[in-house]
């Protein structure tokens, strides 16, 4: 059986259909409009413009990458309690993009988002605990965070929890529980869960 490799997901969240590929017939980016809305206190616009500056194609934007501008926009939106921006700000601190790398700060921002019910914050926070980045390495704590998020139907967290069980991170390997969480990940739209659960099922039939 192929080994299921643990995947760490420090991603920037994108609403809707996700990151879009460029196409010739797309409308021009209204970066000025987003900036005006941001200046007027629309923190979602601040966050969307920040995403555009790191290459995420929201609002049909295709701007030159500028991590410093993105960081400032994410910080403004997070300070305004727009929690998605707190995750994106955490990613900036974790990767050192537009700001000095600071993994403990990233952990605090992910926790803020997670405590506010924003599930990507939970998924990313669990990854920090699993890897021991910015926090003391603690698979049990990672599992607790992912379990909570999985119960709220976050497919990424279900997948990561399944991998923990499969890789015996809680003591003994538990294939049944691993498969259960991977199947949940699949149901909640995380396609890697579908493939991993299918691989386990095929191996059991050999």
Steps between C-alpha positions, in 0.01 A plus 500: 500500500627844422580698810266787577720804539402764750417826328544832675258764380605858560276641234331827423126454498306605193123534491281341235656288229851552626805635323422571138724463198555800281291525184499743213138606539511601866385844607766745615584511868339779699786536745416865554145407592621241749742750651226763535271247666781394730573862593130539580512214750397203285749249638402224259618729220828553684547125524402439138743764379771346716434163339525659157843637592628150578365353178161366607256593224207656681285774351663417161821665619839427348737732683877483534585316819571725795519315830559815703177656374318172554626478858382853580157426355465170686603669825248780455221252434600272788519797736146574382400149616460356151621154598579363155764773480645380830569163339659670201703721733609185683614348171708812435669470841547124461665532158674833559328670209488878534609474861769329707418132550330445837344158552375566857316806365353284224379253762332779699322627189385153397369446853311830488331391178432149630351630824273722289372194314700547182598143416805564286656660805445172686644294215812714482540516878486121520774481237724721713451273801563188290823644364610689811520836322456800728352273768617191685457193282191316620318249278231456763424873497501501121252215505271679743495812283441303181228289662307814595535639149413167340182483706417838347545341155843631409633245250867598535490441875327165457769397254786602730336321793465185292869513411592534867310181578650321201856601590455392864551851637270422795681181596381205295404509135120506462408429140125490568495849652737628236270378224197647677652849516637479147153410375358796690760722333382367165135570584591853605670566169866429574597282204823368653277327754320311224826374353650403836186317617487313169867401534435359848198307377691350206786397726257322734377285211844374404 
